């Protein structure tokens, strides 16, 4: 009996062993040939465009850098608009720096994703970059800043602008560049001085400001001169500011309304009545002197938020926010060719600005709006205030308390907040010579790690490539969503759940999935830099109630394949559509396209 079974056992064991070898070999082969193999570039070191945005019919110039040993290959370039391949191109690699051009379709206000694949005898790699074709920055603004204007070399300035250009920043706020709030240009013998000190007594060079403006214009970036709407120094009367224009905290004119500044600065900021027509004329004339000296594109106007009860010189109550729109209209009438942006601190006055002649709505977000849900609510409010006319930029300062010391920004906190802002249809003022962590823009205690810089490139590429599904007049729609897997969904940010919401445009429904499964806080500022990195969850079966017949389902994510669109299989049965979500790190966007 034993002798008869022994050959059978040996044969069975051999068959099992052979099957194991075949499975392992197939698995190895699958991993090696898998087309979705690359999440981060390892060979293509850098891809850039010559401008931050382009006008229709403008030729786009690309540059890619590779190590010298890969000069025997070919770059295969694919141009996407959303999930459609609109063009392909091949470029021979014959040197370390490769240049090529592309002329996009004629349509205005379109975003594109460009995938660059390297194919050599020994290696394969891919990288992506986005392109914005928009004749006006206000359609899809991506706002950055500059805050240091001492004597600088052209090389150093070009390095700053080039870096911001790679993030597609198409407008710059020149912060605290001026001599005095009420006299921005320092005059000597009725001409602009070459040098002055700003309000914090930092050295400022007229040449540096002018050079930065010229460099920005070459990249098709707008340049905005920062100043308060109603600020003057303590002794501003010497420069023609009348005491009768000032604001007071009491009706007896005993207490000036002022904003205290650190000891050693030139002056505290004393508030002037923005509703006073003489002050309006005075300040607008000062702004005209700026334009005569420096080719700024417009005026970034700041304010200080709610001031409580304030009074004019005659003891009459002044409702500050009601003065904003008339002042903007006065500015636009006097300088019709110049742009205007005004900060609504914690939404103060934003309702009035939604109907004013500004380029977009700008909100400086403070701690009364400290949760992720507040970021989306503010963007939704701004859409309502402007009747969908204006886009939203949020000045939202990250890792605020942590930045009182030297260190690095917390990457999960930055990416999760940007996921919320971008998915909600806004953009984030955060990038300049450094990343912002305080309302005083020169503050620079925290650095961006190399990893954060790389990941943030994917996020800004995603913001541009899919701008027509993120920021282009979409309407929020209700959604009923679930899963037969482990995940729970919520209609608001909740720890331990996936936040999902949907927007619609024409025949497309756009569904956002933001991962709060591992979140340690729901406060967007991540002020102590301890937001946890989410685990990369996969896979996930998603089920959505949907009655319309569906043609196509696809997804894209800044966390996956550099944002390249991925087709998703789906089944539709009666009032439900089911599809897989391959993975979820921070943020996935799924697009359902209906049959027409």
ZIHU-V163904 format. One record per residue. N is the residue number from 0. RES is the residue in one small letter. PSI is psi in radians with two decimals (none if undefined). D_FIRST is the distance of its C-alpha to the first C-alpha in Angstrom with 1 decimal. Layout:
N/RES/PSI/D_FIRST, N/RES/PSI/D_FIRST
This chain:
0/x/-0.87/0.0, 1/x/-0.70/3.8, 2/x/-0.52/5.5, 3/x/-0.59/5.4, 4/x/-0.45/6.5, 5/x/-0.79/8.9, 6/x/-0.68/11.3, 7/x/-0.77/11.6, 8/x/-0.74/12.6, 9/x/-0.75/14.9, 10/x/-0.80/16.5, 11/x/-0.76/17.1, 12/x/-0.70/18.5, 13/x/-0.71/20.7, 14/x/-0.78/22.0, 15/x/-0.77/22.9, 16/x/-0.69/24.6, 17/x/-0.72/26.5, 18/x/-0.72/27.6, 19/x/-0.76/29.0, 20/x/-0.75/30.8, 21/x/-0.78/32.3, 22/x/-0.80/33.5, 23/x/-0.73/35.0, 24/x/-0.75/36.8, 25/x/-0.71/38.1, 26/x/-0.76/39.3, 27/x/-0.75/41.1, 28/x/-0.71/42.6, 29/x/-0.75/43.8, 30/x/-0.68/45.5, 31/x/-0.58/47.2, 32/x/0.04/48.5, 33/x/2.16/49.3, 34/x/-0.37/53.0, 35/x/0.73/53.8, 36/x/-0.40/53.0, 37/x/2.13/56.4, 38/x/-0.59/58.0, 39/x/2.47/60.4, 40/x/2.47/62.1, 41/x/-0.32/61.2, 42/x/-0.94/63.1, 43/x/1.89/65.9, 44/x/-0.52/68.1, 45/x/2.34/70.8, 46/x/2.33/72.0, 47/x/2.80/75.6, 48/x/2.81/78.1, 49/x/-0.25/81.9, 50/x/2.84/82.9, 51/x/-0.47/81.8, 52/x/2.91/82.5, 53/x/2.63/84.0, 54/x/2.71/86.5, 55/x/2.48/85.5, 56/x/0.08/85.7, 57/x/2.38/85.6, 58/x/2.32/83.5, 59/x/2.27/80.7, 60/x/2.17/80.2, 61/x/2.63/76.8, 62/x/2.35/75.8, 63/x/2.48/72.4, 64/x/2.35/71.7, 65/x/2.72/68.8, 66/x/2.64/68.0, 67/x/-0.51/69.4, 68/x/-0.12/66.0, 69/x/0.59/65.2, 70/x/0.12/68.2, 71/x/0.16/66.1, 72/x/-2.91/64.8, 73/x/2.39/66.0, 74/x/2.16/66.8, 75/x/2.07/65.7, 76/x/2.26/67.9, 77/x/2.27/67.3, 78/x/2.12/70.0, 79/x/2.45/69.1, 80/x/1.95/71.3, 81/x/-2.12/69.1, 82/x/0.14/65.9, 83/x/2.28/67.6, 84/x/2.04/67.6, 85/x/-0.26/71.2, 86/x/2.68/71.3, 87/x/2.75/69.4, 88/x/2.61/70.6, 89/x/2.42/69.4, 90/x/2.23/71.1, 91/x/2.39/70.5, 92/x/1.92/69.9, 93/x/0.09/72.1, 94/x/3.04/73.4, 95/x/-0.56/72.6, 96/x/2.08/74.8, 97/x/2.36/74.4, 98/x/2.48/77.0, 99/x/2.93/76.9, 100/x/2.81/78.7, 101/x/2.38/78.0, 102/x/1.95/80.3, 103/x/2.99/78.9, 104/x/2.84/79.8, 105/x/-0.27/83.3, 106/x/2.46/82.5, 107/x/2.73/83.9, 108/x/1.01/82.1, 109/x/2.53/78.5, 110/x/2.53/75.7, 111/x/2.61/73.2, 112/x/2.33/70.1, 113/x/2.05/69.7, 114/x/2.22/66.2, 115/x/2.05/66.3, 116/x/2.33/63.1, 117/x/2.28/62.9, 118/x/1.94/60.7, 119/x/-3.10/60.6, 120/x/-0.44/58.2, 121/x/-0.36/56.5, 122/x/2.69/57.3, 123/x/2.57/57.8, 124/x/2.80/59.8, 125/x/2.67/61.9, 126/x/2.82/64.8, 127/x/2.83/67.1, 128/x/2.73/70.7, 129/x/2.84/72.8, 130/x/2.32/76.2, 131/x/2.06/78.8, 132/x/1.76/81.3, 133/x/2.20/84.1, 134/x/-0.24/87.8, 135/x/2.21/88.5, 136/x/-0.44/86.8, 137/x/-0.28/87.5, 138/x/-0.79/84.9, 139/x/1.20/82.0, 140/x/2.44/83.5, 141/x/1.78/81.5, 142/x/2.30/83.9, 143/x/-2.90/84.0, 144/x/2.81/86.6, 145/x/2.53/88.6, 146/x/0.08/90.2, 147/x/2.10/91.4, 148/x/0.49/94.4, 149/x/3.06/95.7, 150/x/2.17/96.5, 151/x/2.69/93.3, 152/x/2.68/92.5, 153/x/-0.59/91.6, 154/x/-0.76/88.3, 155/x/-0.71/87.4, 156/x/-0.73/88.6, 157/x/-0.61/86.7, 158/x/-0.74/83.5, 159/x/-0.86/83.9, 160/x/-0.68/84.7, 161/x/-0.72/81.9, 162/x/-0.75/79.4, 163/x/-0.59/80.7, 164/x/-0.65/80.7, 165/x/-0.47/77.0, 166/x/0.15/76.5, 167/x/0.49/78.7, 168/x/2.08/81.4, 169/x/0.20/84.3, 170/x/2.53/87.0, 171/x/2.28/88.2, 172/x/2.05/90.1, 173/x/1.77/92.5, 174/x/2.30/92.5, 175/x/0.82/95.6, 176/x/-0.32/97.1, 177/x/2.92/100.6, 178/x/-0.97/103.6, 179/x/2.70/104.5, 180/x/-0.72/103.3, 181/x/-0.13/106.8, 182/x/1.35/107.5, 183/x/-0.68/104.3, 184/x/2.20/106.0, 185/x/2.22/108.1, 186/x/2.43/111.4, 187/x/2.04/113.6, 188/x/0.75/116.9, 189/x/0.30/115.6, 190/x/2.75/112.6, 191/x/2.37/109.0, 192/x/2.72/108.4, 193/x/-0.46/105.8, 194/x/2.63/104.3, 195/x/3.03/104.2, 196/x/2.41/102.2, 197/x/-3.01/100.2, 198/x/-0.47/100.5, 199/x/0.20/98.2, 200/x/0.48/100.4, 201/x/2.49/97.7, 202/x/2.42/99.1, 203/x/2.34/99.1, 204/x/2.20/99.8, 205/x/-0.67/101.3, 206/x/-0.71/99.8, 207/x/-0.78/96.3, 208/x/-0.83/96.6, 209/x/-0.71/98.0, 210/x/-0.72/95.3, 211/x/-0.73/92.5, 212/x/-0.80/94.0, 213/x/-0.76/94.2, 214/x/-0.69/90.7, 215/x/-0.73/89.4, 216/x/-0.60/91.4, 217/x/-0.46/89.8, 218/x/0.15/86.4, 219/x/0.67/87.8, 220/x/2.41/87.8, 221/x/2.60/90.5, 222/x/2.21/92.4, 223/x/2.24/93.8, 224/x/2.03/96.4, 225/x/2.43/95.6, 226/x/2.72/98.5, 227/x/2.71/99.2, 228/x/-0.46/101.0, 229/x/0.72/103.4, 230/x/2.44/103.5, 231/x/2.71/106.5, 232/x/2.97/107.2, 233/x/-0.69/109.5, 234/x/0.66/112.5, 235/x/-0.30/111.9, 236/x/-0.50/115.5, 237/x/-0.39/116.5, 238/x/0.24/114.5, 239/x/0.02/116.0, 240/x/2.22/113.7, 241/x/2.48/115.9, 242/x/-0.56/115.5, 243/x/-0.23/116.1, 244/x/-0.22/112.8, 245/x/2.82/110.7, 246/x/2.59/108.5, 247/x/2.69/109.2, 248/x/-0.17/107.4, 249/x/2.83/110.5, 250/x/-0.15/113.4, 251/x/0.06/116.0, 252/x/0.51/114.6, 253/x/-0.47/114.0, 254/x/1.93/110.3, 255/x/2.51/109.0, 256/x/2.19/105.4, 257/x/2.81/103.5, 258/x/1.97/100.1, 259/x/2.49/99.9, 260/x/2.87/98.4, 261/x/2.63/97.5, 262/x/2.41/100.2, 263/x/-0.21/101.5, 264/x/2.94/101.0, 265/x/-0.74/104.1, 266/x/2.73/104.6, 267/x/2.90/103.0, 268/x/2.09/102.7, 269/x/2.34/105.5, 270/x/2.45/104.9, 271/x/2.65/107.3, 272/x/1.91/107.7, 273/x/-0.24/105.7, 274/x/-0.14/107.7, 275/x/2.13/110.9, 276/x/-0.58/112.0, 277/x/-0.71/113.9, 278/x/-0.73/110.8, 279/x/-0.82/108.8, 280/x/-0.75/111.3, 281/x/-0.89/111.4, 282/x/-0.66/107.6, 283/x/-0.66/107.2, 284/x/-0.63/109.9, 285/x/-0.68/108.1, 286/x/-0.63/105.0, 287/x/-0.62/107.0, 288/x/-0.61/108.1, 289/x/-0.85/104.4, 290/x/-0.49/103.9, 291/x/-0.48/107.0, 292/x/-0.67/105.5, 293/x/2.35/101.8, 294/x/0.85/100.0, 295/x/2.63/97.7, 296/x/-0.29/96.3, 297/x/-2.88/97.0, 298/x/2.08/97.2, 299/x/1.98/94.5, 300/x/2.24/96.3, 301/x/2.84/95.2, 302/x/-3.09/96.2, 303/x/0.24/95.6, 304/x/-2.96/94.3, 305/x/2.38/96.0, 306/x/0.13/99.1, 307/x/-2.68/100.1, 308/x/2.18/103.8, 309/x/2.73/105.8, 310/x/2.66/109.4, 311/x/-3.08/111.6, 312/x/-0.51/114.9, 313/x/0.11/116.8, 314/x/0.16/114.4, 315/x/2.40/112.7, 316/x/2.48/108.9, 317/x/2.16/106.8, 318/x/1.70/103.5, 319/x/-0.84/101.8, 320/x/-0.42/99.0, 321/x/-0.22/101.5, 322/x/-0.25/103.2, 323/x/-0.90/100.2, 324/x/-0.85/100.2, 325/x/-0.65/104.0, 326/x/-0.76/103.8, 327/x/-0.71/100.9, 328/x/-0.67/103.1, 329/x/-0.78/106.1, 330/x/-0.80/104.0, 331/x/-0.65/102.7, 332/x/-0.64/106.2, 333/x/-0.53/107.5, 334/x/1.21/104.6, 335/x/-0.41/103.1, 336/x/-0.02/101.1, 337/x/2.63/99.3, 338/x/2.72/96.1, 339/x/2.32/95.9, 340/x/2.37/93.0, 341/x/2.36/93.6, 342/x/2.18/91.5, 343/x/1.69/91.0, 344/x/2.07/90.2, 345/x/0.62/87.8, 346/x/0.15/88.8, 347/x/2.03/92.5, 348/x/-0.01/94.5, 349/x/-0.59/91.6, 350/x/-0.66/92.6, 351/x/-0.63/95.9, 352/x/-0.40/94.4, 353/x/-0.30/92.2, 354/x/0.35/95.3, 355/x/2.84/97.0, 356/x/1.14/97.1, 357/x/2.90/94.3, 358/x/-0.61/91.5, 359/x/3.02/88.7, 360/x/2.37/88.2, 361/x/2.14/87.4, 362/x/2.17/86.3, 363/x/2.03/86.2, 364/x/2.23/83.6, 365/x/-3.05/84.2, 366/x/-0.20/82.6, 367/x/-0.22/83.7, 368/x/1.16/81.2, 369/x/-0.05/78.4, 370/x/2.76/75.3, 371/x/-0.69/73.2, 372/x/-0.52/74.3, 373/x/-0.59/77.9, 374/x/-0.81/77.5, 375/x/-0.70/76.4, 376/x/-0.73/79.1, 377/x/-0.78/81.8, 378/x/-0.73/80.7, 379/x/-0.73/80.7, 380/x/-0.77/84.1, 381/x/-0.66/85.5, 382/x/-0.70/84.3, 383/x/-0.79/86.1, 384/x/-0.64/89.3, 385/x/0.09/89.6, 386/x/0.78/88.5, 387/x/0.22/85.6, 388/x/-0.64/88.2, 389/x/2.52/87.3, 390/x/2.99/84.2, 391/x/2.32/83.4, 392/x/2.31/83.1, 393/x/2.13/82.0, 394/x/1.75/83.3, 395/x/1.88/80.6, 396/x/2.18/80.5, 397/x/2.66/77.0, 398/x/0.78/76.0, 399/x/-0.96/79.6, 400/x/-0.65/79.6, 401/x/-0.51/77.0, 402/x/0.08/79.4, 403/x/-0.13/81.9, 404/x/2.94/80.0, 405/x/2.53/78.7, 406/x/-2.84/75.1, 407/x/2.57/73.0, 408/x/2.60/72.7, 409/x/1.89/69.6, 410/x/-0.82/67.7, 411/x/-0.68/65.9, 412/x/-0.75/69.3, 413/x/-0.85/71.0, 414/x/-0.63/68.3, 415/x/-0.72/67.9, 416/x/-0.74/71.6, 417/x/-0.58/72.0, 418/x/-0.78/69.1, 419/x/-0.81/71.2, 420/x/-0.84/74.5, 421/x/-0.76/73.3, 422/x/-0.53/71.2, 423/x/-0.14/74.2, 424/x/0.21/76.4, 425/x/-3.08/78.3, 426/x/2.90/78.5, 427/x/2.07/78.8, 428/x/1.90/81.7, 429/x/-0.28/79.9, 430/x/2.29/80.2, 431/x/-2.33/83.1, 432/x/-0.37/83.6, 433/x/-3.10/80.9, 434/x/2.50/79.1, 435/x/2.46/81.2, 436/x/-0.16/80.7, 437/x/2.84/84.2, 438/x/-0.35/87.2, 439/x/1.80/89.1, 440/x/-0.56/87.6, 441/x/-0.23/88.3, 442/x/2.22/86.1, 443/x/0.94/83.2, 444/x/-0.51/81.2, 445/x/2.51/77.7, 446/x/2.75/76.1, 447/x/2.18/73.5, 448/x/2.81/70.4, 449/x/-0.68/69.2, 450/x/-0.77/66.2, 451/x/-0.74/68.6, 452/x/-0.77/70.8, 453/x/-0.82/68.0, 454/x/-0.64/66.6, 455/x/-0.53/70.1, 456/x/-0.75/70.6, 457/x/-0.66/67.8, 458/x/-0.73/69.5, 459/x/-0.60/72.9, 460/x/-0.74/71.4, 461/x/-0.74/69.7, 462/x/-0.67/73.0, 463/x/-0.85/74.7, 464/x/-0.63/72.1, 465/x/0.48/71.6, 466/x/-0.51/75.2, 467/x/-0.22/75.6, 468/x/-0.11/72.9, 469/x/-0.62/73.9, 470/x/0.30/77.7, 471/x/1.14/79.0, 472/x/0.87/80.4, 473/x/2.70/77.2, 474/x/2.31/77.4, 475/x/2.43/75.1, 476/x/2.65/73.2, 477/x/2.72/71.1, 478/x/2.42/67.3, 479/x/2.03/64.5, 480/x/2.54/61.4, 481/x/-3.09/58.0, 482/x/2.53/54.4, 483/x/-0.07/51.0, 484/x/-2.71/50.0, 485/x/-0.26/51.1, 486/x/2.60/54.7, 487/x/2.45/57.9, 488/x/2.70/61.0, 489/x/2.70/64.7, 490/x/-0.11/68.0, 491/x/2.77/69.5, 492/x/2.21/68.2, 493/x/2.40/66.0, 494/x/2.41/63.9, 495/x/0.13/60.2, 496/x/2.93/60.8, 497/x/2.14/61.3, 498/x/2.20/64.9, 499/x/2.42/65.2, 500/x/2.84/68.3, 501/x/2.58/69.3, 502/x/2.78/72.2, 503/x/2.53/73.1, 504/x/2.13/75.2, 505/x/-2.12/75.6, 506/x/0.35/72.1, 507/x/2.34/70.2, 508/x/2.23/68.9, 509/x/2.10/68.2, 510/x/2.22/65.9, 511/x/2.38/65.9, 512/x/2.01/63.1, 513/x/2.26/64.1, 514/x/1.85/61.6, 515/x/0.33/62.8, 516/x/-0.61/59.4, 517/x/0.19/59.8, 518/x/2.36/63.6, 519/x/-0.22/65.2, 520/x/2.70/68.6, 521/x/0.21/70.2, 522/x/2.08/73.3, 523/x/-0.52/73.7, 524/x/-0.42/75.7, 525/x/0.91/72.9, 526/x/-0.53/75.9, 527/x/0.17/74.0, 528/x/0.76/71.5, 529/x/0.30/68.4, 530/x/2.35/67.0, 531/x/2.60/63.2, 532/x/2.21/61.4, 533/x/2.55/59.3, 534/x/2.61/55.6, 535/x/1.73/54.6, 536/x/2.40/53.0, 537/x/2.75/50.6, 538/x/3.11/49.8, 539/x/2.20/51.8, 540/x/2.20/52.0, 541/x/2.41/55.6, 542/x/2.21/56.9, 543/x/2.40/60.6, 544/x/2.16/62.7, 545/x/2.15/64.3, 546/x/-0.46/65.9, 547/x/2.52/67.2, 548/x/2.33/65.1, 549/x/2.38/63.6, 550/x/-0.63/63.6, 551/x/2.54/62.1, 552/x/2.27/60.8, 553/x/2.91/60.8, 554/x/2.83/61.1, 555/x/2.65/62.7, 556/x/2.44/62.8, 557/x/-0.21/64.6, 558/x/-0.04/61.5, 559/x/2.21/59.2, 560/x/0.61/59.5, 561/x/0.52/63.1, 562/x/0.04/64.1, 563/x/2.37/62.8, 564/x/2.53/62.3, 565/x/2.15/58.8, 566/x/2.42/58.0, 567/x/2.30/56.0, 568/x/2.58/53.9, 569/x/2.73/55.1, 570/x/2.45/54.7, 571/x/2.14/57.6, 572/x/1.99/57.2, 573/x/-1.94/60.3, 574/x/0.40/62.1, 575/x/2.54/59.5, 576/x/2.38/58.4, 577/x/2.32/55.2, 578/x/2.75/54.6, 579/x/2.49/52.8, 580/x/1.92/54.7, 581/x/-0.65/52.7, 582/x/2.83/54.0, 583/x/2.02/57.0, 584/x/-1.42/58.7, 585/x/-0.89/62.4, 586/x/2.21/63.5, 587/x/2.55/62.1, 588/x/2.15/64.3, 589/x/2.39/62.8, 590/x/2.16/65.0, 591/x/2.16/64.6, 592/x/2.26/66.5, 593/x/2.68/67.6, 594/x/2.47/68.1, 595/x/none/71.7
